[in-house]
Amino acid sequence: MSTPMGFGRMHRKEDARFIRGRGSYVDDVNLPGMLYGAILRSPHAHARIVSIDTSAALAHPKVKAVITGETLAGLNLAWMPTLSADTQAVLATDKVRFQGQEVAFVVAEDRYSARDALELIDVEYEALDAVIDARKSLDEGAPIIRDDQEGRADNKIFDWGAGDKDATDAVFAQAEVTVAQDMLYPRVHPAPLETCGAVADFDKVTGKLTVWCPTQAPHAHRTLYALVAGLPEHKIRVISPDIGGGFGGKVGIYPGYVCAIVGSIVTGKPVKWMEDRSENLMSTAFARDYHMRGEVAATRDGRIQAIRVKVLADHGAFNGTAQPTKFPAGFFHVFTGSYDLRAAHCEVTGVYTNKAPGGVAYACSFRITEAVYLVERMIDVLADELGVDAAELRMKNLLRSEQFPYTSPTGWEYDSGDYQKTLQLAMDMAGYDALRREQAEKRERGELMGIGISFFTEAVGAGPRKHMDILGLGMADGAELRVHPTGKAVLRVSCQSQGQGHETTFAQIVGAELGISPDDVEVVHGDTDQTPFGLGTYGSRSTPVSGAATAMVARKVRERARQVAAAMLEASPEDLEWTVDEAGGSWTVAGTGAGKSIQEIALAAHSNLELPEGVEGHLDATCVYNPPNLTYPFGAYICVVDVDPGTGQVKVRRFIAVDDCGVRINPMIVEGQVHGGLADGVGMALMQLMAFDEDGNHLGASFMDYLLPTAMECPSWELGETVTPSPHHPIGAKGVGESATVGSPPAVVNAVLDALRPYGVRHADMPLTPAAVWRAIKGDPIRT
Ligand code: PCD
């Protein structure tokens, strides 16, 4: 595959190392004299710590240090801030609040001795009643989980609402038809193949701390460490090496990272800590866990008028969800979906439970996945009530292209869209009418075939400084572009690839703007000493924010090149035109054909060419991009399933996904992103659940119990695209990394429930395992 000058399909530059097994992950970092850490975790979901005896562990010949909450309390590090302005115990001091919580940290000469020594630590616990079901967390007499917080008398974290309650209630009071449905978006886990870990190296001589860890947000980590530890930022270097998947689970700071740092400070040696699979599933950030009740008001002829939503959000023992602080429930605002509504209102109550903290945006811009699931299930519930086709109902109510930019009832401005076109394309690709006919014939024969649709709008690219921040840090991203004398370039960005292919697509953006080959652009990321400040990669924000910064910085370079070219051509800069052809980019004198290529200009910029007053040499530039708005990608998905009435087994036979993420930089990468997200969605809809027993024992701490989708469960995806550029993004691109994870679960669930229509089942909660489907067929759908 040849390398395009700018946008287009090209193989990923980073694959040269990945497919040869030459990637370098945190566990590949091995430093001289390095020690190994291991974490002792709580067996209880809720218990008071009576005493901790570490003497036997300390006596182990290979143990160098044992750190407890008490050690950390002495350093004022027993608690750390979370991304939502709560605190989280690094190592428990007073109580343990979920099974798997961090209690002590052993540092030893090797990994095995560190693990062995954990068994020598004697902790006396006094078990307490646990709150596992969020619906019981606010009951009178429920045990108080966060009694570390002064004056706390219950388990409520926040009440939040959006929209206009009175206007919405008024529409409901007059409505011809209303439907209501309770549903759970269950607790799931990002489960990246690479678990979390860190190598910390504190150099006593220089006072510099270097931390390697697979963080999605290296700069935010560094600032937090600086604030908490009181070290200046230039004495802290965070290096995020290659990452084996993040999916939102690697945004926050985990206790293990802090323990590795303290371990290095205490022992004077580098310390490595790597989680195992069970630790990852039990203690790092989970996602979702939203108990939702949706209501829709409509006219009898199928005009949707209003939506009303109540949510109980289970945030676990510490409120650690990564969210812009001004939006306590993240971006749940998009619960109004892609439809033309008169009024909308939602209320979200966040609560503590004795489960691992998180509420992380797993492949989801904050809480968009839950919102999209809710509204897309509700549309199907309404279609069922009205006895109309679900596609037709959507088509009738989708926003029309002339309504954009569109201000939603919750006050968000959708930048651009052409929704009917996208849904129509998906229906054409699916052969929708023929599928419905096939389904009707099969129903006659007692065969269960289902067709499920979802239409989603996301809000990605957080975010405009005036509206969004994380812990007070604004969400603008920097970019630096250095152009060598030969015209080869180095781009430095703050965002951090976890497999998305930034080294390729960001080079393509520079390539397109400067008319050079992406092969001639090196992308540097993931090292705070080498990159400008910015908030990192999550919520599909890299292309909308850092990608925009990249285009803008390249344009600055191009403008500098114009000044230099003018001096070279003895022309006035205004008379020069920028052109890009197969040979590359150049500034030429309008009408004359005389011109200089970007490479010639770069060389001249570093030469003794005399430049006019005020024109600097070199072409290097920097930029900070503050996005004016989020970008709003959207898509139409159609899923076809066959359900075995004898076993409840669901087979996803076809999946048609039409995505619109504006201009595509690298269509091949975009398709790869969509493939991954669709597989994720099939997993969540059919297989995945973080389950607990009533005492809070974790029932899914391995991949034997927590099921990941494989090629076996996935059909051959059928992808389509429409392109509606974002009007405010410099290259018209919108984010896409999470679209398919957001949009696919409702399509799969809608398809399964469509298959079960002959049994009169209106809703059943995910995951739709064979047992769950079987019970739904028997008239007893699982209500988790
Ligand atoms: N693109 C293009 N075009 C367009 C868009 C986009 O081309 N229009 C491309 C780019 O550039 C890149 C990708 O694609 O490369 C993606 O992008 P975005 O959308 O911007 O995103 P980002 O930011 O970069 O990323 C992030 C995401 C997320 S968020 C998630 S989850 C996931 C996804 O990403 N993760 C992951 N995907 C992925 N992949 C992989 N491989 N791995 C991972 O880990 Mo969160 O919030 O964190 O939850």
Boltz pocket constraint, residues with backbone or C-beta under 6 A from the ligand:
constraints:
  - pocket:
      binder: B
      contacts: [[A, 216], [A, 244], [A, 245], [A, 246], [A, 247], [A, 248], [A, 249], [A, 360], [A, 361], [A, 362], [A, 363], [A, 364], [A, 365], [A, 366], [A, 498], [A, 499], [A, 500], [A, 501], [A, 502], [A, 505], [A, 506], [A, 537], [A, 538], [A, 539], [A, 540], [A, 541], [A, 542], [A, 543], [A, 544], [A, 547], [A, 661], [A, 662], [A, 663], [A, 664], [A, 665], [A, 666], [A, 667], [A, 669], [A, 670], [A, 673], [A, 676], [A, 733], [A, 734], [A, 735], [A, 736], [A, 737], [A, 738]]
      max_distance: 6.0
